[in-house]
């Protein structure tokens, strides 16, 4: 099966219309089911876990997907960190979620220790870089095919009913476009 090239800043059509809906539904449900993981408490509101707020403003959320290997590659990590650190803290808390993708290794994943080690590394990474948004570990390896060549920012905008994919490093103007959707 040949994969289509993802156009930067355009609605993502590489996997077909049905797959877009499935992915959006999966991410929303993932947010609902993991409210405790993302907010640190079991009585969290599901709309907060999905990145939505009570404000009448923007209903856009941004999911940052990146690979474990990018944590050990300074040139790969720099544009991602620059973007994340440039986001205001309230936006990070309310509208940004991260997903760390890692390769499945049957020899290491049998007892779950490998995932625990990665989780500890992510916790240290978040703390050391002053990030305010939670990062979930893709233990089911659902997003491996999306994050093969570069880290991605997926922007889900309810107001415009669109899903946009941005590959890192961002092109000029893309950071401003993402910020505009998150703020408006």
C-alpha positions as CSV (number, residue, x, y, z in Angstrom):
1,X,0.0,0.0,0.0
2,X,1.4,3.4,-1.0
3,X,1.1,6.1,1.5
4,X,0.2,9.6,0.3
5,X,2.2,12.6,1.4
6,X,0.8,14.7,4.2
7,X,0.4,18.4,3.2
8,X,1.6,20.7,5.8
9,X,-1.1,22.9,7.3
10,X,-3.9,21.4,5.3
11,X,-6.7,19.1,6.5
12,X,-5.1,15.6,6.7
13,X,-6.4,13.3,4.0
14,X,-3.6,10.8,3.8
15,X,-5.6,8.0,5.3
16,X,-9.0,8.7,3.8
17,X,-12.1,10.3,5.2
18,X,-13.2,7.3,7.3
19,X,-9.8,7.0,8.9
20,X,-9.9,10.7,9.8
21,X,-13.1,10.2,11.6
22,X,-11.9,7.1,13.4
23,X,-8.7,8.9,14.5
24,X,-10.6,11.9,15.8
25,X,-13.1,9.7,17.6
26,X,-10.3,7.6,19.0
27,X,-8.5,10.7,20.3
28,X,-11.6,12.1,21.8
29,X,-12.6,8.8,23.5
30,X,-9.0,8.4,24.6
31,X,-9.3,11.8,26.3
32,X,-12.5,10.7,28.0
33,X,-11.2,7.4,29.2
34,X,-7.9,8.8,30.4
35,X,-9.2,11.8,32.4
36,X,-7.3,10.6,35.5
37,X,-4.1,10.2,33.6
38,X,-4.1,13.6,32.1
39,X,-5.2,15.6,35.1
40,X,-3.8,13.5,37.9
41,X,-7.2,12.8,39.6
42,X,-9.9,10.3,39.2
43,X,-12.8,12.7,39.5
44,X,-11.6,14.9,36.6
45,X,-14.1,16.2,34.1
46,X,-14.0,14.4,30.7
47,X,-14.2,17.7,28.7
48,X,-11.1,18.9,30.5
49,X,-9.2,15.7,29.7
50,X,-10.0,16.1,26.0
51,X,-8.6,19.6,26.1
52,X,-11.9,21.5,26.0
53,X,-12.8,24.3,28.4
54,X,-16.0,26.1,29.5
55,X,-15.0,29.3,27.7
56,X,-17.1,30.3,24.8
57,X,-13.9,30.8,22.7
58,X,-11.9,28.4,20.7
59,X,-12.6,24.7,20.8
60,X,-9.3,23.8,19.2
61,X,-6.9,21.4,20.8
62,X,-3.4,20.4,19.8
63,X,-1.9,16.9,20.1
64,X,1.9,16.8,19.9
65,X,3.1,13.3,18.7
66,X,6.7,12.5,18.9
67,X,9.0,9.5,18.9
68,X,11.1,8.3,21.8
69,X,14.2,8.4,19.6
70,X,13.7,12.1,19.1
71,X,14.4,12.7,22.8
72,X,18.0,11.6,22.1
73,X,18.5,13.7,19.0
74,X,19.2,17.3,19.7
75,X,18.5,18.6,16.1
76,X,15.3,16.6,16.0
77,X,14.2,17.8,19.5
78,X,15.0,21.5,19.2
79,X,12.1,22.6,16.9
80,X,9.6,20.6,19.0
81,X,10.8,22.0,22.3
82,X,11.0,25.5,20.8
83,X,7.3,25.2,19.8
84,X,6.1,23.7,23.1
85,X,8.0,26.2,25.3
86,X,6.7,29.1,23.2
87,X,3.1,28.3,24.1
88,X,1.7,30.2,27.0
89,X,1.3,28.2,30.2
90,X,-2.6,28.4,30.2
91,X,-2.7,27.1,26.6
92,X,-0.4,24.3,27.5
93,X,-2.5,23.3,30.4
94,X,-5.9,23.6,28.7
95,X,-5.4,22.8,25.1
96,X,-2.2,20.8,24.5
97,X,-1.6,17.1,25.0
98,X,1.3,15.0,24.1
99,X,1.7,11.4,22.9
100,X,5.1,9.6,23.0
101,X,5.4,6.9,20.4
102,X,7.9,4.1,20.8
103,X,8.7,1.0,18.8
104,X,7.2,-2.2,20.0
105,X,9.9,-4.6,21.2
106,X,8.6,-8.0,22.2
107,X,11.7,-8.9,24.1
108,X,11.3,-5.8,26.4
109,X,7.5,-5.2,26.5
110,X,6.5,-8.6,28.0
111,X,6.5,-7.5,31.7
112,X,5.8,-3.8,31.2
113,X,9.1,-2.7,32.7
114,X,10.2,-1.1,29.5
115,X,7.1,1.1,29.4
116,X,7.7,2.1,33.1
117,X,11.2,3.1,32.3
118,X,10.0,5.2,29.3
119,X,7.3,6.8,31.5
120,X,10.0,7.8,34.1
121,X,12.1,9.3,31.3
122,X,9.1,11.3,30.0
123,X,8.3,12.6,33.5
124,X,11.9,13.8,33.8
125,X,11.8,15.3,30.3
126,X,8.6,17.3,31.1
127,X,10.0,18.5,34.4
128,X,13.4,19.5,33.0
129,X,11.9,21.4,30.1
130,X,9.2,23.2,32.0
131,X,6.3,21.7,30.0
132,X,2.9,22.2,31.4
133,X,1.0,19.6,29.4
134,X,0.7,15.9,30.1
135,X,2.4,13.4,27.8
136,X,0.8,9.9,27.5
137,X,2.7,6.9,26.4
138,X,1.3,5.1,23.3
139,X,1.5,1.6,24.8
140,X,-0.8,0.2,22.0
141,X,1.5,1.6,19.3
142,X,-1.5,3.1,17.5
143,X,0.4,6.2,16.3
144,X,3.6,4.5,15.1
145,X,2.7,4.9,11.4
146,X,2.0,8.6,11.8
147,X,5.3,9.5,13.5
148,X,7.8,7.7,11.2
149,X,9.7,10.7,9.7
150,X,9.0,13.6,12.0
151,X,7.2,14.8,15.1
152,X,3.7,16.1,14.4
153,X,1.3,18.6,15.8
154,X,-2.3,17.6,15.2
155,X,-4.7,20.5,15.5
156,X,-8.3,19.5,16.1
157,X,-10.5,22.6,15.5
158,X,-14.2,22.2,16.4
159,X,-15.0,25.7,15.3
160,X,-13.8,25.0,11.7
161,X,-14.5,21.3,11.9
162,X,-11.1,20.4,10.7
163,X,-8.0,18.3,11.6
164,X,-4.7,19.7,10.5
165,X,-1.3,18.0,10.6
166,X,1.9,20.0,11.0
167,X,5.3,18.3,10.8
168,X,8.3,19.5,12.7
169,X,10.3,21.6,12.0
170,X,7.4,24.0,11.3
171,X,7.4,26.2,8.2
172,X,7.4,29.9,8.6
173,X,3.9,31.1,9.7
174,X,2.7,27.6,10.9
175,X,3.3,28.3,14.6
176,X,1.3,31.5,14.3
177,X,-1.5,29.6,12.5
178,X,-1.6,27.0,15.3
179,X,-1.6,29.8,17.9
180,X,-4.4,31.6,16.1
181,X,-6.6,28.5,16.2
182,X,-5.8,27.8,19.9
183,X,-6.5,31.4,21.0
184,X,-9.5,32.2,18.8
